[in-house]
Amino acid sequence: MVEPVRNTLQAFPEGKKSIRQGLSLIEMIIVVSVISILALMALPTVELFDMKTRERMLHDRLYDMRLAIDRYRNARMDNLPPKSVASLLDVIPEAETRSRATEGPFLTLGQTQNPFTPNDDLFRWDLRFVATSPVANTWVTNVASIEHGLGNSRVFDIRFPADSTFIGGWRIAFDDTFYTDW
């Protein structure tokens, strides 16, 4: 029984200690706390990047929809804008186009969604209609409620909704402008 202890003692020459393997509990706690602090410092940057990406998407979607309204008007023989945003997702029949060929769709469904909450089925853009409409100089926020008074009115402009309760609080951009002013 004494022999194995002597062999172990002879394996480490006098003055040298054994080689340690692994980390102590204190070292692990320090490493985890440092990593946590660094992650918490990076979190606002990630949120800022995400918000700026969504703002860019909003800007691009507004641009695409306004461009689609213009392309829709140019494609039609009567030069009328679309009746609704949904009209931009459809094909114009040959009989109604200038080139006598089917044209459209001018947008995809993804281009008409809210960039801040993409799965929001109740989201509606604010619309403005051509001058023949009684609401030509005002933004219409709920087309369904006043559709009967619009008659043959057609969309000529679009914007992000102004009602802050409806859009989940997304109102002001990083440059302190309102999304409705874009």
N, C-alpha and C positions, 0 to 999 in steps of 0.2 A: 504494500500500500504506500509505502514511502517512496518507492521507485518512480511512479508517475509524477509525483509532485516535484521531484528533483529534475526530471526531464523537462518539465514545463519551466522551471526556474532557469535551467540552462539555456532554453530557447531564447530568452531575452537577456542579453548581457547586462551586467550591472551598470546602472546609470541611465539606461534607456527604458522608457515606459512602453506599454503595449499600444498598438495602433487602434484608435477608436473607430468604430463603424456606426453610421447613422447620426441623427441630430437629436439634441435634447429637446425637451418640451418647451423650454424657454426660447430656444432658437426658432422653433416652429411657430410659436405665437408671434414673435417679432416679425418673421417673414410674412406671415398671413396679414398682420396689421399693416405693414408697409404696402403690400399689394392692394389691400382694401382702400387705403388712403389714396393711392395713385388712381385706382378705378373711380373713386368718388370725385377726384379732380377732373377726370376725363368726361364724366357724365354730362355736364352742361355743354361741352363742346359737341357731343354727339346729338343732343337735343337741338342745339342751334343749327347744326348741319341738316338735320331732318326737317326742321321748320323752313330753312332756306330752300331745300329741295321741293317742299310742297308749294312754296310761294312761286318757285320757277314753273312748276307744273300748272298752277293757276294762270300765270301769265301766258304760258304756251297755249293752254286750252282756250282762253279768251281770244287770243290771236287767231287760233285755228278756226274757232266758231265764227268770228267776224269775217275771216277770209272765206269760209264756206258760204256764208250768207251772200257775199259779193259774187262768188262763183256760181251760186244758185241763180242769182238774178241775171248774170250774164248768159247763162245757159238757156234760160226761158225766153220764149218768143215775146211774151208780153212784158218782160223785164220786171216782173213782180218779185218781191222777196218772199221767203217761205212763210207759211201760216204759223208754224211752230218750230221749235228746235228739232222735234221728231221728224219733220219734213226733210231735214238735212240728212237723215239716215236712209231715206228712200231714194229710189231711182225715178227720174223724171221720164214719163212716157215720150216716145218719139214725136208724137203729134204736138207736144207742147215745147219742143226745143228748137233752137235756131238752126242747129246743124242737122236736124232731122235724124239724129241718132240718139239712142238712149244715153242719158248722162246721169252720173251719180253712182253710188251715194257719195256725198260730199264730206261726210264725217263717219267715224266708227263710234260704236256705243261707248267705248272707253274714253273718247274725247269729250263726252258730254257729262261725265261724272264729276262729283265734288272731289277735288284733290285732297281735302283734309279728312274726309270720311268717305272713302270710295264705295262702301256698301250701303250707303244711305239711299233707300228707295224713295223717300219722301222729298228729296232735294229737288228744288226748282230754281232755275236761274231767273233773275229779274229781267224782264223784257221791255223793249220800247217799240212802239208800232209806227207805221207810216202816218203821214199827216192827215189822212182821211179819217183817222180814228179819233174818237172824243178824248182819248188818253195819250195823244201823240207826244206831248211834252212832259209826260210823267212816266215814271217807271212803274210797271205793273208787277206786283210781287206775287200775286196768286191768280194766275190766268184762269183757272177753273171757276173761281167765284164770279168773275166778271165777263166770262167768255160770251155770254148772250149779248152783251152790249158792244162787243167788238166787231160784229158783223163780218165783213170781208177784210178786216185789218190784217196786216202782214208785219212780221218781225223785221226791224231794221237795225236793232242794236241789242246787245246782251251785256249783263254785268253780274258780278257776284252778289248774292242777296244782301240786303241792308239789315234785315231783321236778325239781331244778334242772338235771340233765343232760338231761332230756327236753325242757325248755322253752328250751334255749339260754342259760341263765344269767339269764333275766329273773325276778328274785325279789323285789327290794325297790323300793318306790316312792320318789318324791322326799320324801315325808313320813316316811320310815323305817319304814313299815308293810310287812308282807309281802303280796304279791298274794293269797296263799291266805287271808288274813284278811278280804278284802273281801266 
